[in-house]
Amino acid sequence: MEGLQAAGRRSLVDAAIEQLREQLASGVWAVGSRIPSEHELAERLQVGRNTVREAIRVLVHAGMLVSRQGEGTFVRSTSDPAAVLRGVQRSGVRDVLEVRAALETEAARLAAERHTPEDLARMRAALAREAAVMAAHPERAGREATVEHDLEFHTAVVEAAHNPALTEVYRYFGASVRESMRTAFGDHDMPEVAIATHAALVDAIGSRDPERAEAACRALLAEPTAAVEQLLAAIAARK
């Protein structure tokens, strides 16, 4: 392996973190492999071992490395989850909705096969709360008044898939989903949340038919996706 660049006069720990992150991202060390010792890294970076130790601690906390007592430090991931999240947060509404559709349609398929009675009850309860808010605030129905309850409903669908990895990805992605929904539902040109299409998704999941559940989920997401496309086209036309 080629030597790492020596850290300059700026924050040595930050420099070490950045260079180690670059080495991980470029695949110099494969996932599961042990990285060089603190002593060797300190020599290559031309910094003290304490600086290397702190840099490794930060990357362990970030989920890129894992330390095993008596064995060394190993590569857990070549991508920085925090960087991924920042990238997602910078994405536009269309991008978020497309990823949301990919996650939720697969979740709906799995939920049709794996859901419990409690899962269906949770979906229906979230939908009932959403409908109640819409009835109480008809002037804002389907928009910002229902954002939290709508997200609660969709999260219940995802968790009904009983796939811990999918659930964690969706939770990780949830902040951007929420922001995109606030942006979308806060615009008066957006369509109201259609309780009927949400209820149809619950019924499709309850039928234990994966194809029907996927189709119902796509139908549910079609309206906000189409509305966003229209809004983006209108904005582009005004420029």
N, C-alpha and C positions, 0 to 999 in steps of 0.2 A: 504493500500500500504506500502511496506517495505520502510524504510528510504533510501535516497540516500547516497552514500558514501561521506564522507567529502572531500572537495577539499584540495589538498596538498599545498606545498609551491610554486609550479610552477605557471605560470600565472593563477590566480584565475578565470578570465573570460573565458579563454580557457577551463579550467577544468569544469566550470559550463556548458558551451556550450556542451561539449562532453557528460557529464552525462545526461543532459536534452535530448540531441539527442538520447542517448541510451534508455532512458525511453520511448520516443516517438516511436522509432523503435520497441521496444519490446511490444508495445500495452498497456502499463500501463494506458495511457489515450487514449480513443477512439477518432476517428475523430468526430469533432463536440462538444466534451466535453470541459468543462472549466478546465484549469489546476489550481493547488493550487495558493494561493495568493503569492505575492513577499515575504511577511513576513514569511509565512510558508516554502517556498522554501529556503529562506535564513537560516532558522533554520536547515533544513534538510541537506543543503549543508555546513553549518557552515561557511558562508561567509556573507558579508554585502549586504544590499538590493540594493545598487548601482551596485554591481557585478551581482546580479540576473537580475536587470533591463537591464543591457548592454547585458547579455546573451540572454535574451528574445528578445531584439531589433534585435540581429543578426539572430535569428531563425525566427523572423517575416520577415526580409528582405529575408531570404532563402526560404520563402514560407511554412514553416512548422507550424507556428503559425500565428494567426491573433488577433489583439487587438481591442476591441470594447469599446469605451469610456463609462464609467459608468457601464459596464457589466463585464469586465475582459478580460482575454486572453484565446483563444480557439484553439483547435487543428485543423489545416487545412489539414495537411498531415503527415503521419507517416514515409515518406521517404524523404530524403534530395535530392532535384533535382541536386544540385552541385555534390553530391556523385554519383548519377546516371550518370551524364555526364562524370565524371572522369572514371567510369567503362566502358562506351561506348568508350571513347577515347583510352582506353588500349586494346580494342578488336582487333582481327586480321581482315584482309581483308575478309576472308571467313565469319566471324561472321557478319561483317557490311553488306555484300551483302545479307546474309540471312534475316536480319532484314529489309533491304531496300526492298527486294522482297515482304515481308509480308505487309509493309506499302504501297508500290506503286501498288501492284495488287489490294488491296482493294480500293485504291484511284481511280484507273482506272475504276473499276466497278461503283463507285459512280459518277465519272465524266461522264460516259456514260449516266447516268440518269439525271444529274443536270447541265451539262455545258451550258454556254451561247455562242453566236457567238463570243463574245470578248475573251472568253477562248480559243477557237479554233484558233483564229487569233494570240493570244499570243504564243501558241505552235508552230504554223507554222513559226512565225517570229523568234523564238529562233532556230528552226531547220534550217531556211535559213541562219542565222548567223553562225551556226555551219558548214554548208556545204561550206560557203564562206571562212571560216578559213581553212578548209581542202583543198580547191582548191588553196588557196594562199600559203599554207605550205604543199605540198604533202609529203615531207620527214618526216613530223611529223603527218601526217593525222591520226585522230582517237586517238591520244595520248594526250600529255600534252597541245598541242595547242588548244584543244577543250574542256578541262575540264570545264571551267567556263560556256561556252555556253551549254554544255551537262547538267550541273547541273541546269542551268536556264530552260532548257526544262523540266526536270523531276519535278522541283518545280512548273512549270506551270500546269503540269498534276495533281499534288497533290492539288493545290489550286482550280482547276476546280471541285473538289469533293464538294466544299463549305461546308466543315466540319471544323469549327474553331479549334476544339481540334486536329484533325488529322494534320492540317496545322502547329499548334504550335509544336506538337511532331516531325514532319518532320524537321521543322526549328531548333529545339533543337538538332536534330540528324544530321543536315546538315554539321556541322564541320567535323564529322567523315566520312560522305559520301564523302565530298570533299577530305579529306586526303586519303581515300581508292582509290578514282578515280585517284588522283595524283600518288599514289604508283603503281596502276595498269597500267595506261596509260603511265607512264614514263618508263615502261619496254618494250623493243622492241619485246618481245615474246607475248605481248598482242595483241589481234585482233584489227583491226581498228573499229572505231565507224561506225556501219552500218546505213546509212541514211534511207535505205529502211525499216528497221524494225521500226525505229522511226516514219516514215511517216505512216506505217501500223497501229501503235498505235493511231495516230491522226485520221486516217480514221475510226478505230474501235470505238473510243470514239464518233466521229461524227455520227456514225450509230445508236447511242443510244441503243446498244445491250451490256448489262453488261458482258455476257459470252464471247462475242467476244473480248471485251476490256481487260478482264482479261487474256485471252489466248494470245493476242497480247503483253501484258506487260510481261508475263512470257517468251515469245519467245524473246523479246528484251533483257531481263536480262540473258537468258540462255548462250549466248556466253561468256560474261565476267566471269560468274560464272564457266563455264567449263574451261576457260583459267586459272583462279586462281587455280582451283583444280590441273591442270596439272603442274603449276609452283610450288605449294606446294609439290606435289609428287616428282618433280625433285629435289627440295631443300632437301627433306628428304632422297632421294636416295644418295645424295652426302655426307651425314653425316656418 
